[in-house]
Amino acid sequence: MTEPLAVAVMLTKDRPQMAARAAAAFQAQTYGRKYLLTFDTSKRDESIGVLRNMANEQAAKVGADVLIHWDDDDVSHPNRIAEQVAHLQSSKASIVGYNQLLFWRSTKAAGEAWIYRDVRSTYALGTSLCYWLETWAERPFRDLGRTSGGTGEDTDFIKGRNVCAVPGFGAQDKTAVIQSAERLGDTFTPLPRLIASIHGGNTMPYDLEDMMAHGSTEWKRAPEWDSYARKVMEL
């Protein structure tokens, strides 16, 4: 049986170094039938929802079966596509993604790692989405306008859909953990399948201190991941 053609869609604007790093992470993917579609948004004034639809239309033209969000400022583990496509097939879901993710926040000092965790199994972070082409074609992203930066298209897109989300730290069984893990202290820990970036140019602002001050339980500082994230993010 032929494996689905997985097209990673990367919207990018004025981030050549970050985009090159994301493209290198795509080239390192273990999945066989893959294609990276880079969509330059620098001369387009549409909302992100409209831009995603335009890019996905191009992905459909190259024969995509599966669409994967490939943000230009994030870095994916080599097994991300293979695992997400397999999970999409086995779960019978329309969309899969991660509800727990490692973030790297750039600071004036050396930077720092944070973990975002949402306990819902039906909510996945937008940067981690992987879904069938038909899922998008049936109900594309909405144009949420430019007044709020046009953000929120991912949350709106998964609303009411058959979503299956898992922690973005790799396989949970012991054998797979040993095969794809980093030794942290005296234990093996599953490696993050995606490291997202927090920096001055994010589409959506992340004021972690303010969120923590207002009682957020989703965010947690993760100093145990600082050195690993710094290495992966090539800092």
Secondary structure, 3 states (H helix, E strand, C coil): CCCCCEEEEEEECCCHHHHHHHHHHHHCCCCCCEEEEEEECCCCCCCHHHHHHHHHHHHHHCCCCEEEECCCCCEECCCHHHHHHHHHHHHCCCEEEEEEEEEEECCCCCCEEEEEECCCCCCCCHHHCEEEHHHHHHCCCCCCCCCCCCCCHHHHHHCCCCEEEEECCCCCCHHHHHHCEEEECCEEEECCCEEEEECCCCCCCCCHHHHHHCCCCCEEECHHHHHHHHHHCCC
